[in-house]
Amino acid sequence: MRIDKYLKNSRIIKRRTVAKSACDKGLIKINEKIAKAGDEVVIGDIIEIKLGNKEILVKVLSVDDNVSKDEASSIYERID
């Protein structure tokens, strides 16, 4: 699944256009490599997101295409 779509489905970033823009600006990394919006995410990847003064680190647990709002947080694990 594309990183921009994954970030939207997981509700980490609310809109896919915002996720794409963040990727274009180099604010998203997959396994310590700067991600492009079309880069694929697989189970086990570590995603680093820098938005404003926040830095979020998550591990991909699932790449389900259709995820309900209640289940969105179950497709990733937050790493502190």
PDB file with one MODEL, atoms N, CA, C and O in Angstrom:
MODEL        1
ATOM      1  N   MET A   1       0.842  -1.171   0.000  1.00  0.00           N
ATOM      2  CA  MET A   1       0.000   0.000   0.000  1.00  0.00           C
ATOM      3  C   MET A   1       0.892   1.241   0.000  1.00  0.00           C
ATOM      4  O   MET A   1       1.945   1.260   0.636  1.00  0.00           O
ATOM      5  N   ARG A   2       0.463   2.260  -0.710  1.00  0.00           N
ATOM      6  CA  ARG A   2       1.210   3.523  -0.763  1.00  0.00           C
ATOM      7  C   ARG A   2       1.248   4.170   0.616  1.00  0.00           C
ATOM      8  O   ARG A   2       0.295   4.060   1.388  1.00  0.00           O
ATOM      9  N   ILE A   3       2.356   4.846   0.922  1.00  0.00           N
ATOM     10  CA  ILE A   3       2.524   5.483   2.229  1.00  0.00           C
ATOM     11  C   ILE A   3       1.478   6.566   2.472  1.00  0.00           C
ATOM     12  O   ILE A   3       0.975   6.683   3.590  1.00  0.00           O
ATOM     13  N   ASP A   4       1.136   7.359   1.461  1.00  0.00           N
ATOM     14  CA  ASP A   4       0.146   8.418   1.674  1.00  0.00           C
ATOM     15  C   ASP A   4      -1.226   7.827   2.009  1.00  0.00           C
ATOM     16  O   ASP A   4      -1.941   8.354   2.862  1.00  0.00           O
ATOM     17  N   LYS A   5      -1.583   6.746   1.344  1.00  0.00           N
ATOM     18  CA  LYS A   5      -2.860   6.085   1.623  1.00  0.00           C
ATOM     19  C   LYS A   5      -2.834   5.418   3.000  1.00  0.00           C
ATOM     20  O   LYS A   5      -3.830   5.451   3.723  1.00  0.00           O
ATOM     21  N   TYR A   6      -1.713   4.819   3.360  1.00  0.00           N
ATOM     22  CA  TYR A   6      -1.598   4.175   4.675  1.00  0.00           C
ATOM     23  C   TYR A   6      -1.763   5.191   5.803  1.00  0.00           C
ATOM     24  O   TYR A   6      -2.466   4.927   6.778  1.00  0.00           O
ATOM     25  N   LEU A   7      -1.126   6.335   5.675  1.00  0.00           N
ATOM     26  CA  LEU A   7      -1.225   7.367   6.713  1.00  0.00           C
ATOM     27  C   LEU A   7      -2.657   7.866   6.849  1.00  0.00           C
ATOM     28  O   LEU A   7      -3.097   8.175   7.956  1.00  0.00           O
ATOM     29  N   LYS A   8      -3.385   7.948   5.754  1.00  0.00           N
ATOM     30  CA  LYS A   8      -4.788   8.353   5.800  1.00  0.00           C
ATOM     31  C   LYS A   8      -5.647   7.252   6.420  1.00  0.00           C
ATOM     32  O   LYS A   8      -6.475   7.532   7.286  1.00  0.00           O
ATOM     33  N   ASN A   9      -5.461   6.001   5.986  1.00  0.00           N
ATOM     34  CA  ASN A   9      -6.257   4.889   6.518  1.00  0.00           C
ATOM     35  C   ASN A   9      -6.037   4.678   8.012  1.00  0.00           C
ATOM     36  O   ASN A   9      -6.964   4.315   8.735  1.00  0.00           O
ATOM     37  N   SER A  10      -4.817   4.903   8.468  1.00  0.00           N
ATOM     38  CA  SER A  10      -4.509   4.716   9.885  1.00  0.00           C
ATOM     39  C   SER A  10      -4.930   5.911  10.725  1.00  0.00           C
ATOM     40  O   SER A  10      -4.871   5.869  11.954  1.00  0.00           O
ATOM     41  N   ARG A  11      -5.354   6.974  10.059  1.00  0.00           N
ATOM     42  CA  ARG A  11      -5.795   8.216  10.711  1.00  0.00           C
ATOM     43  C   ARG A  11      -4.646   8.927  11.442  1.00  0.00           C
ATOM     44  O   ARG A  11      -4.889   9.751  12.323  1.00  0.00           O
ATOM     45  N   ILE A  12      -3.414   8.613  11.081  1.00  0.00           N
ATOM     46  CA  ILE A  12      -2.264   9.351  11.624  1.00  0.00           C
ATOM     47  C   ILE A  12      -2.286  10.751  11.027  1.00  0.00           C
ATOM     48  O   ILE A  12      -2.058  11.738  11.727  1.00  0.00           O
ATOM     49  N   ILE A  13      -2.564  10.830   9.725  1.00  0.00           N
ATOM     50  CA  ILE A  13      -2.771  12.108   9.040  1.00  0.00           C
ATOM     51  C   ILE A  13      -4.184  12.058   8.464  1.00  0.00           C
ATOM     52  O   ILE A  13      -4.569  11.072   7.836  1.00  0.00           O
ATOM     53  N   LYS A  14      -4.943  13.111   8.676  1.00  0.00           N
ATOM     54  CA  LYS A  14      -6.379  13.107   8.360  1.00  0.00           C
ATOM     55  C   LYS A  14      -6.698  12.978   6.874  1.00  0.00           C
ATOM     56  O   LYS A  14      -7.648  12.287   6.506  1.00  0.00           O
ATOM     57  N   ARG A  15      -5.916  13.636   6.016  1.00  0.00           N
ATOM     58  CA  ARG A  15      -6.224  13.636   4.587  1.00  0.00           C
ATOM     59  C   ARG A  15      -5.042  13.144   3.773  1.00  0.00           C
ATOM     60  O   ARG A  15      -3.886  13.379   4.124  1.00  0.00           O
ATOM     61  N   ARG A  16      -5.349  12.459   2.683  1.00  0.00           N
ATOM     62  CA  ARG A  16      -4.304  11.903   1.825  1.00  0.00           C
ATOM     63  C   ARG A  16      -3.488  13.007   1.155  1.00  0.00           C
ATOM     64  O   ARG A  16      -2.286  12.840   0.948  1.00  0.00           O
ATOM     65  N   THR A  17      -4.113  14.119   0.817  1.00  0.00           N
ATOM     66  CA  THR A  17      -3.384  15.222   0.192  1.00  0.00           C
ATOM     67  C   THR A  17      -2.355  15.813   1.158  1.00  0.00           C
ATOM     68  O   THR A  17      -1.269  16.217   0.743  1.00  0.00           O
ATOM     69  N   VAL A  18      -2.699  15.861   2.443  1.00  0.00           N
ATOM     70  CA  VAL A  18      -1.754  16.349   3.456  1.00  0.00           C
ATOM     71  C   VAL A  18      -0.599  15.357   3.605  1.00  0.00           C
ATOM     72  O   VAL A  18       0.556  15.760   3.745  1.00  0.00           O
ATOM     73  N   ALA A  19      -0.914  14.062   3.574  1.00  0.00           N
ATOM     74  CA  ALA A  19       0.121  13.032   3.657  1.00  0.00           C
ATOM     75  C   ALA A  19       1.057  13.105   2.452  1.00  0.00           C
ATOM     76  O   ALA A  19       2.272  12.976   2.597  1.00  0.00           O
ATOM     77  N   LYS A  20       0.491  13.309   1.271  1.00  0.00           N
ATOM     78  CA  LYS A  20       1.308  13.428   0.051  1.00  0.00           C
ATOM     79  C   LYS A  20       2.214  14.650   0.141  1.00  0.00           C
ATOM     80  O   LYS A  20       3.390  14.585  -0.216  1.00  0.00           O
ATOM     81  N   SER A  21       1.668  15.753   0.612  1.00  0.00           N
ATOM     82  CA  SER A  21       2.443  16.985   0.756  1.00  0.00           C
ATOM     83  C   SER A  21       3.591  16.798   1.751  1.00  0.00           C
ATOM     84  O   SER A  21       4.703  17.270   1.512  1.00  0.00           O
ATOM     85  N   ALA A  22       3.324  16.116   2.858  1.00  0.00           N
ATOM     86  CA  ALA A  22       4.364  15.845   3.865  1.00  0.00           C
ATOM     87  C   ALA A  22       5.476  14.989   3.267  1.00  0.00           C
ATOM     88  O   ALA A  22       6.653  15.207   3.555  1.00  0.00           O
ATOM     89  N   CYS A  23       5.110  14.024   2.441  1.00  0.00           N
ATOM     90  CA  CYS A  23       6.116  13.191   1.771  1.00  0.00           C
ATOM     91  C   CYS A  23       6.955  14.029   0.808  1.00  0.00           C
ATOM     92  O   CYS A  23       8.177  13.896   0.759  1.00  0.00           O
ATOM     93  N   ASP A  24       6.290  14.887   0.049  1.00  0.00           N
ATOM     94  CA  ASP A  24       6.989  15.737  -0.918  1.00  0.00           C
ATOM     95  C   ASP A  24       7.984  16.669  -0.235  1.00  0.00           C
ATOM     96  O   ASP A  24       9.007  17.025  -0.821  1.00  0.00           O
ATOM     97  N   LYS A  25       7.686  17.066   1.006  1.00  0.00           N
ATOM     98  CA  LYS A  25       8.563  17.966   1.764  1.00  0.00           C
ATOM     99  C   LYS A  25       9.653  17.214   2.521  1.00  0.00           C
ATOM    100  O   LYS A  25      10.497  17.839   3.164  1.00  0.00           O
ATOM    101  N   GLY A  26       9.646  15.878   2.456  1.00  0.00           N
ATOM    102  CA  GLY A  26      10.673  15.088   3.131  1.00  0.00           C
ATOM    103  C   GLY A  26      10.437  14.910   4.621  1.00  0.00           C
ATOM    104  O   GLY A  26      11.383  14.667   5.370  1.00  0.00           O
ATOM    105  N   LEU A  27       9.196  15.025   5.060  1.00  0.00           N
ATOM    106  CA  LEU A  27       8.874  14.919   6.484  1.00  0.00           C
ATOM    107  C   LEU A  27       8.534  13.493   6.916  1.00  0.00           C
ATOM    108  O   LEU A  27       8.360  13.233   8.106  1.00  0.00           O
ATOM    109  N   ILE A  28       8.439  12.575   5.966  1.00  0.00           N
ATOM    110  CA  ILE A  28       8.081  11.188   6.249  1.00  0.00           C
ATOM    111  C   ILE A  28       9.256  10.290   5.859  1.00  0.00           C
ATOM    112  O   ILE A  28       9.828  10.439   4.780  1.00  0.00           O
ATOM    113  N   LYS A  29       9.608   9.362   6.744  1.00  0.00           N
ATOM    114  CA  LYS A  29      10.661   8.390   6.453  1.00  0.00           C
ATOM    115  C   LYS A  29      10.123   6.984   6.681  1.00  0.00           C
ATOM    116  O   LYS A  29       9.352   6.740   7.610  1.00  0.00           O
ATOM    117  N   ILE A  30      10.542   6.063   5.816  1.00  0.00           N
ATOM    118  CA  ILE A  30      10.249   4.643   5.992  1.00  0.00           C
ATOM    119  C   ILE A  30      11.583   3.950   6.201  1.00  0.00           C
ATOM    120  O   ILE A  30      12.449   3.994   5.327  1.00  0.00           O
ATOM    121  N   ASN A  31      11.757   3.314   7.347  1.00  0.00           N
ATOM    122  CA  ASN A  31      13.013   2.626   7.684  1.00  0.00           C
ATOM    123  C   ASN A  31      14.216   3.551   7.479  1.00  0.00           C
ATOM    124  O   ASN A  31      15.209   3.166   6.861  1.00  0.00           O
ATOM    125  N   GLU A  32      14.113   4.766   8.003  1.00  0.00           N
ATOM    126  CA  GLU A  32      15.167   5.782   7.987  1.00  0.00           C
ATOM    127  C   GLU A  32      15.521   6.299   6.596  1.00  0.00           C
ATOM    128  O   GLU A  32      16.576   6.907   6.414  1.00  0.00           O
ATOM    129  N   LYS A  33      14.654   6.064   5.613  1.00  0.00           N
ATOM    130  CA  LYS A  33      14.862   6.558   4.252  1.00  0.00           C
ATOM    131  C   LYS A  33      13.709   7.493   3.909  1.00  0.00           C
ATOM    132  O   LYS A  33      12.547   7.150   4.129  1.00  0.00           O
ATOM    133  N   ILE A  34      14.016   8.659   3.377  1.00  0.00           N
ATOM    134  CA  ILE A  34      12.971   9.628   3.039  1.00  0.00           C
ATOM    135  C   ILE A  34      12.007   8.994   2.036  1.00  0.00           C
ATOM    136  O   ILE A  34      12.414   8.429   1.021  1.00  0.00           O
ATOM    137  N   ALA A  35      10.709   9.108   2.355  1.00  0.00           N
ATOM    138  CA  ALA A  35       9.679   8.445   1.550  1.00  0.00           C
ATOM    139  C   ALA A  35       9.063   9.391   0.528  1.00  0.00           C
ATOM    140  O   ALA A  35       8.901  10.586   0.777  1.00  0.00           O
ATOM    141  N   LYS A  36       8.729   8.834  -0.615  1.00  0.00           N
ATOM    142  CA  LYS A  36       7.920   9.532  -1.604  1.00  0.00           C
ATOM    143  C   LYS A  36       6.489   9.026  -1.429  1.00  0.00           C
ATOM    144  O   LYS A  36       6.279   7.940  -0.889  1.00  0.00           O
ATOM    145  N   ALA A  37       5.515   9.798  -1.876  1.00  0.00           N
ATOM    146  CA  ALA A  37       4.107   9.463  -1.665  1.00  0.00           C
ATOM    147  C   ALA A  37       3.733   8.086  -2.225  1.00  0.00           C
ATOM    148  O   ALA A  37       2.827   7.435  -1.705  1.00  0.00           O
ATOM    149  N   GLY A  38       4.414   7.644  -3.269  1.00  0.00           N
ATOM    150  CA  GLY A  38       4.085   6.370  -3.902  1.00  0.00           C
ATOM    151  C   GLY A  38       4.843   5.180  -3.359  1.00  0.00           C
ATOM    152  O   GLY A  38       4.620   4.056  -3.809  1.00  0.00           O
ATOM    153  N   ASP A  39       5.737   5.392  -2.399  1.00  0.00           N
ATOM    154  CA  ASP A  39       6.505   4.287  -1.837  1.00  0.00           C
ATOM    155  C   ASP A  39       5.588   3.298  -1.119  1.00  0.00           C
ATOM    156  O   ASP A  39       4.624   3.688  -0.460  1.00  0.00           O
ATOM    157  N   GLU A  40       5.902   2.030  -1.259  1.00  0.00           N
ATOM    158  CA  GLU A  40       5.084   0.973  -0.667  1.00  0.00           C
ATOM    159  C   GLU A  40       5.448   0.733   0.797  1.00  0.00           C
ATOM    160  O   GLU A  40       6.614   0.797   1.187  1.00  0.00           O
ATOM    161  N   VAL A  41       4.418   0.455   1.590  1.00  0.00           N
ATOM    162  CA  VAL A  41       4.580   0.122   3.006  1.00  0.00           C
ATOM    163  C   VAL A  41       4.252  -1.353   3.169  1.00  0.00           C
ATOM    164  O   VAL A  41       3.252  -1.835   2.637  1.00  0.00           O
ATOM    165  N   VAL A  42       5.100  -2.073   3.910  1.00  0.00           N
ATOM    166  CA  VAL A  42       4.839  -3.481   4.196  1.00  0.00           C
ATOM    167  C   VAL A  42       4.859  -3.687   5.712  1.00  0.00           C
ATOM    168  O   VAL A  42       5.360  -2.849   6.462  1.00  0.00           O
ATOM    169  N   ILE A  43       4.311  -4.808   6.139  1.00  0.00           N
ATOM    170  CA  ILE A  43       4.261  -5.117   7.567  1.00  0.00           C
ATOM    171  C   ILE A  43       5.681  -5.167   8.120  1.00  0.00           C
ATOM    172  O   ILE A  43       6.566  -5.790   7.533  1.00  0.00           O
ATOM    173  N   GLY A  44       5.888  -4.500   9.259  1.00  0.00           N
ATOM    174  CA  GLY A  44       7.192  -4.470   9.903  1.00  0.00           C
ATOM    175  C   GLY A  44       7.973  -3.193   9.652  1.00  0.00           C
ATOM    176  O   GLY A  44       8.965  -2.939  10.335  1.00  0.00           O
ATOM    177  N   ASP A  45       7.551  -2.383   8.689  1.00  0.00           N
ATOM    178  CA  ASP A  45       8.234  -1.115   8.416  1.00  0.00           C
ATOM    179  C   ASP A  45       8.098  -0.162   9.600  1.00  0.00           C
ATOM    180  O   ASP A  45       7.099  -0.179  10.318  1.00  0.00           O
ATOM    181  N   ILE A  46       9.114   0.662   9.787  1.00  0.00           N
ATOM    182  CA  ILE A  46       9.097   1.715  10.799  1.00  0.00           C
ATOM    183  C   ILE A  46       8.917   3.040  10.057  1.00  0.00           C
ATOM    184  O   ILE A  46       9.703   3.383   9.174  1.00  0.00           O
ATOM    185  N   ILE A  47       7.872   3.775  10.429  1.00  0.00           N
ATOM    186  CA  ILE A  47       7.570   5.055   9.787  1.00  0.00           C
ATOM    187  C   ILE A  47       7.854   6.172  10.787  1.00  0.00           C
ATOM    188  O   ILE A  47       7.388   6.140  11.926  1.00  0.00           O
ATOM    189  N   GLU A  48       8.629   7.160  10.336  1.00  0.00           N
ATOM    190  CA  GLU A  48       8.940   8.335  11.148  1.00  0.00           C
ATOM    191  C   GLU A  48       8.256   9.538  10.516  1.00  0.00           C
ATOM    192  O   GLU A  48       8.443   9.821   9.333  1.00  0.00           O
ATOM    193  N   ILE A  49       7.462  10.244  11.315  1.00  0.00           N
ATOM    194  CA  ILE A  49       6.692  11.379  10.822  1.00  0.00           C
ATOM    195  C   ILE A  49       7.066  12.620  11.622  1.00  0.00           C
ATOM    196  O   ILE A  49       7.010  12.611  12.852  1.00  0.00           O
ATOM    197  N   LYS A  50       7.448  13.685  10.924  1.00  0.00           N
ATOM    198  CA  LYS A  50       7.761  14.958  11.576  1.00  0.00           C
ATOM    199  C   LYS A  50       6.748  15.994  11.103  1.00  0.00           C
ATOM    200  O   LYS A  50       6.779  16.433   9.953  1.00  0.00           O
ATOM    201  N   LEU A  51       5.851  16.379  12.010  1.00  0.00           N
ATOM    202  CA  LEU A  51       4.847  17.392  11.696  1.00  0.00           C
ATOM    203  C   LEU A  51       4.917  18.475  12.758  1.00  0.00           C
ATOM    204  O   LEU A  51       4.686  18.211  13.938  1.00  0.00           O
ATOM    205  N   GLY A  52       5.234  19.684  12.343  1.00  0.00           N
ATOM    206  CA  GLY A  52       5.389  20.772  13.308  1.00  0.00           C
ATOM    207  C   GLY A  52       6.536  20.459  14.246  1.00  0.00           C
ATOM    208  O   GLY A  52       7.645  20.165  13.800  1.00  0.00           O
ATOM    209  N   ASN A  53       6.278  20.520  15.539  1.00  0.00           N
ATOM    210  CA  ASN A  53       7.325  20.192  16.512  1.00  0.00           C
ATOM    211  C   ASN A  53       7.145  18.787  17.065  1.00  0.00           C
ATOM    212  O   ASN A  53       7.818  18.408  18.023  1.00  0.00           O
ATOM    213  N   LYS A  54       6.230  17.997  16.464  1.00  0.00           N
ATOM    214  CA  LYS A  54       6.000  16.627  16.901  1.00  0.00           C
ATOM    215  C   LYS A  54       6.762  15.654  16.009  1.00  0.00           C
ATOM    216  O   LYS A  54       6.899  15.861  14.803  1.00  0.00           O
ATOM    217  N   GLU A  55       7.251  14.592  16.632  1.00  0.00           N
ATOM    218  CA  GLU A  55       7.878  13.500  15.894  1.00  0.00           C
ATOM    219  C   GLU A  55       7.214  12.211  16.336  1.00  0.00           C
ATOM    220  O   GLU A  55       7.207  11.882  17.522  1.00  0.00           O
ATOM    221  N   ILE A  56       6.657  11.483  15.384  1.00  0.00           N
ATOM    222  CA  ILE A  56       5.924  10.252  15.685  1.00  0.00           C
ATOM    223  C   ILE A  56       6.653   9.086  15.020  1.00  0.00           C
ATOM    224  O   ILE A  56       7.027   9.158  13.850  1.00  0.00           O
ATOM    225  N   LEU A  57       6.845   8.022  15.780  1.00  0.00           N
ATOM    226  CA  LEU A  57       7.474   6.807  15.277  1.00  0.00           C
ATOM    227  C   LEU A  57       6.458   5.679  15.412  1.00  0.00           C
ATOM    228  O   LEU A  57       5.966   5.423  16.510  1.00  0.00           O
ATOM    229  N   VAL A  58       6.138   5.005  14.315  1.00  0.00           N
ATOM    230  CA  VAL A  58       5.179   3.901  14.357  1.00  0.00           C
ATOM    231  C   VAL A  58       5.717   2.696  13.595  1.00  0.00           C
ATOM    232  O   VAL A  58       6.502   2.823  12.655  1.00  0.00           O
ATOM    233  N   LYS A  59       5.264   1.510  14.037  1.00  0.00           N
ATOM    234  CA  LYS A  59       5.598   0.260  13.359  1.00  0.00           C
ATOM    235  C   LYS A  59       4.330  -0.252  12.682  1.00  0.00           C
ATOM    236  O   LYS A  59       3.269  -0.301  13.303  1.00  0.00           O
ATOM    237  N   VAL A  60       4.439  -0.630  11.417  1.00  0.00           N
ATOM    238  CA  VAL A  60       3.302  -1.113  10.643  1.00  0.00           C
ATOM    239  C   VAL A  60       2.965  -2.541  11.074  1.00  0.00           C
ATOM    240  O   VAL A  60       3.813  -3.431  11.012  1.00  0.00           O
ATOM    241  N   LEU A  61       1.720  -2.754  11.511  1.00  0.00           N
ATOM    242  CA  LEU A  61       1.261  -4.077  11.912  1.00  0.00           C
ATOM    243  C   LEU A  61       0.368  -4.728  10.860  1.00  0.00           C
ATOM    244  O   LEU A  61       0.270  -5.952  10.786  1.00  0.00           O
ATOM    245  N   SER A  62      -0.281  -3.897  10.049  1.00  0.00           N
ATOM    246  CA  SER A  62      -1.202  -4.401   9.034  1.00  0.00           C
ATOM    247  C   SER A  62      -1.325  -3.361   7.927  1.00  0.00           C
ATOM    248  O   SER A  62      -1.159  -2.165   8.168  1.00  0.00           O
ATOM    249  N   VAL A  63      -1.616  -3.821   6.717  1.00  0.00           N
ATOM    250  CA  VAL A  63      -1.813  -2.900   5.597  1.00  0.00           C
ATOM    251  C   VAL A  63      -3.195  -3.100   4.979  1.00  0.00           C
ATOM    252  O   VAL A  63      -3.343  -3.125   3.757  1.00  0.00           O
ATOM    253  N   ASP A  64      -4.204  -3.243   5.839  1.00  0.00           N
ATOM    254  CA  ASP A  64      -5.579  -3.422   5.372  1.00  0.00           C
ATOM    255  C   ASP A  64      -6.030  -2.207   4.576  1.00  0.00           C
ATOM    256  O   ASP A  64      -5.723  -1.067   4.927  1.00  0.00           O
ATOM    257  N   ASP A  65      -6.766  -2.468   3.497  1.00  0.00           N
ATOM    258  CA  ASP A  65      -7.208  -1.400   2.618  1.00  0.00           C
ATOM    259  C   ASP A  65      -8.386  -0.616   3.193  1.00  0.00           C
ATOM    260  O   ASP A  65      -8.408   0.613   3.128  1.00  0.00           O
ATOM    261  N   ASN A  66      -9.348  -1.314   3.746  1.00  0.00           N
ATOM    262  CA  ASN A  66     -10.516  -0.663   4.333  1.00  0.00           C
ATOM    263  C   ASN A  66     -10.510  -0.877   5.841  1.00  0.00           C
ATOM    264  O   ASN A  66     -10.659  -2.000   6.321  1.00  0.00           O
ATOM    265  N   VAL A  67     -10.336   0.213   6.578  1.00  0.00           N
ATOM    266  CA  VAL A  67     -10.250   0.153   8.029  1.00  0.00           C
ATOM    267  C   VAL A  67     -11.273   1.119   8.609  1.00  0.00           C
ATOM    268  O   VAL A  67     -11.355   2.274   8.189  1.00  0.00           O
ATOM    269  N   SER A  68     -12.054   0.641   9.578  1.00  0.00           N
ATOM    270  CA  SER A  68     -13.027   1.535  10.207  1.00  0.00           C
ATOM    271  C   SER A  68     -12.309   2.483  11.158  1.00  0.00           C
ATOM    272  O   SER A  68     -11.160   2.251  11.534  1.00  0.00           O
ATOM    273  N   LYS A  69     -12.989   3.536  11.537  1.00  0.00           N
ATOM    274  CA  LYS A  69     -12.406   4.540  12.421  1.00  0.00           C
ATOM    275  C   LYS A  69     -11.987   3.925  13.760  1.00  0.00           C
ATOM    276  O   LYS A  69     -10.951   4.289  14.317  1.00  0.00           O
ATOM    277  N   ASP A  70     -12.794   2.994  14.271  1.00  0.00           N
ATOM    278  CA  ASP A  70     -12.496   2.353  15.555  1.00  0.00           C
ATOM    279  C   ASP A  70     -11.273   1.430  15.482  1.00  0.00           C
ATOM    280  O   ASP A  70     -10.556   1.266  16.470  1.00  0.00           O
ATOM    281  N   GLU A  71     -11.041   0.834  14.316  1.00  0.00           N
ATOM    282  CA  GLU A  71      -9.936  -0.112  14.151  1.00  0.00           C
ATOM    283  C   GLU A  71      -8.659   0.543  13.631  1.00  0.00           C
ATOM    284  O   GLU A  71      -7.633  -0.127  13.516  1.00  0.00           O
ATOM    285  N   ALA A  72      -8.699   1.828  13.317  1.00  0.00           N
ATOM    286  CA  ALA A  72      -7.561   2.508  12.681  1.00  0.00           C
ATOM    287  C   ALA A  72      -6.287   2.410  13.505  1.00  0.00           C
ATOM    288  O   ALA A  72      -5.209   2.210  12.945  1.00  0.00           O
ATOM    289  N   SER A  73      -6.385   2.543  14.808  1.00  0.00           N
ATOM    290  CA  SER A  73      -5.174   2.513  15.638  1.00  0.00           C
ATOM    291  C   SER A  73      -4.617   1.104  15.813  1.00  0.00           C
ATOM    292  O   SER A  73      -3.526   0.942  16.359  1.00  0.00           O
ATOM    293  N   SER A  74      -5.342   0.085  15.364  1.00  0.00           N
ATOM    294  CA  SER A  74      -4.852  -1.290  15.515  1.00  0.00           C
ATOM    295  C   SER A  74      -3.948  -1.721  14.358  1.00  0.00           C
ATOM    296  O   SER A  74      -3.361  -2.801  14.420  1.00  0.00           O
ATOM    297  N   ILE A  75      -3.821  -0.906  13.302  1.00  0.00           N
ATOM    298  CA  ILE A  75      -2.966  -1.311  12.183  1.00  0.00           C
ATOM    299  C   ILE A  75      -1.532  -0.800  12.341  1.00  0.00           C
ATOM    300  O   ILE A  75      -0.681  -1.050  11.487  1.00  0.00           O
ATOM    301  N   TYR A  76      -1.272  -0.085  13.434  1.00  0.00           N
ATOM    302  CA  TYR A  76       0.099   0.353  13.718  1.00  0.00           C
ATOM    303  C   TYR A  76       0.340   0.339  15.222  1.00  0.00           C
ATOM    304  O   TYR A  76      -0.594   0.353  16.024  1.00  0.00           O
ATOM    305  N   GLU A  77       1.627   0.310  15.582  1.00  0.00           N
ATOM    306  CA  GLU A  77       2.037   0.355  16.987  1.00  0.00           C
ATOM    307  C   GLU A  77       2.935   1.565  17.155  1.00  0.00           C
ATOM    308  O   GLU A  77       3.916   1.726  16.429  1.00  0.00           O
ATOM    309  N   ARG A  78       2.603   2.407  18.103  1.00  0.00           N
ATOM    310  CA  ARG A  78       3.396   3.607  18.348  1.00  0.00           C
ATOM    311  C   ARG A  78       4.650   3.241  19.140  1.00  0.00           C
ATOM    312  O   ARG A  78       4.574   2.511  20.128  1.00  0.00           O
ATOM    313  N   ILE A  79       5.794   3.746  18.708  1.00  0.00           N
ATOM    314  CA  ILE A  79       7.077   3.491  19.367  1.00  0.00           C
ATOM    315  C   ILE A  79       7.528   4.784  20.019  1.00  0.00           C
ATOM    316  O   ILE A  79       7.582   5.826  19.366  1.00  0.00           O
ATOM    317  N   ASP A  80       7.852   4.725  21.296  1.00  0.00           N
ATOM    318  CA  ASP A  80       8.314   5.944  22.003  1.00  0.00           C
ATOM    319  C   ASP A  80       9.799   5.898  22.275  1.00  0.00           C
ATOM    320  O   ASP A  80      10.350   6.832  22.857  1.00  0.00           O
TER     321      ASP A  80
ENDMDL
END
